Amino acid sequence: MQREQLADFLRRRREAIRPAEVGIADGPRRRTTGLRREEVARLAGMSVDYVVRLEQARSSQPSPQLLAALARALRLSEDERTHLFHLAGHQPPAAGTTAGLARAGLVRLLDLLGDNPAMVLSDLGEVLAQNRASVLLVGDQTGFTGLRRFLAYRWFTEPDARIMQPAIDYADHARRLVADLRAAAGRRAGDPVVDNLVARLSAASADFRSLWAEHEVAVRRADRKTALHPRVGPIVLDCETLITPDQGQELVVLTPADAESRERLALLMVLGDEEFTPH
């Protein structure tokens, strides 16, 4: 771990970011041109004290998970993220793997989408990044570890993962998840991550085994879904999926499908960041 170089790099990247780039209002009383340490801490989901110790070369070695969070918060490019991992003494995640980070360009698009919920996913359904509207709508989905980081695994093994969808939509959503996973498995034949996910799902869920045996293939592109939000009620959303050329990541954008849903989503944005636990 190169502590002094890591500290210098993080400090310079923080100072180089304009607050507006990460959705923070640049008020007239603001004295710093870049982000404050507390703003980086909030965006990365870590303590201000740890950010300070990192910038003062006094910290312990940050984990890959913390580095990924810092990379998202500081809007690092792919080259900068690789450099960050090297400075911290870790091997950068391989490009195209589910352990990878959201592409910097996609993360910037998240910021531009404002109050439209959006997230970046891997091709196996791991949420890599979300904007504020998405977190308010479905909770922070980026902190899961192990097999739980995959949407399909939680859907088929944890009943609470379905709590925000109407029961009438369960069967269709399950079929779409499996068909999309089947497409990814075909592209990534022999990948141990995919093989392990499918094997564990098959062992854990009879519903998954049945749908997997049907061998349906369909990459998610457009959809309409209803989110049963505990604070504002049902929100009907049109879902558009933009897929990267290598099909390794996708940007999912949710927009309200009718006037009532638009009003409820706007209310949710006003209610703000009260504690919300994802499933």
Secondary structure by P-SEA (a helix, b strand, c coil): caaaaaaaaaaaaaaaccccccccccccccccccccaaaaaaaacccaaaaaaaaacccccccaaaaaaaaaaacccaaaaaaaaaaacccccccccccccccaaaaaaaaacccccccccccccccccccaaaaaacccccccccccccaaaaaaccccccccccccaaaaaaaaaaaaaaaaaaaccccaaaaaaaaaaaaccaaaaaaaaaccccccccbbbbbbcccccbbbbbbbbbbcccccbbbbbbbbccaaaaaaaaaaaaacccccccc
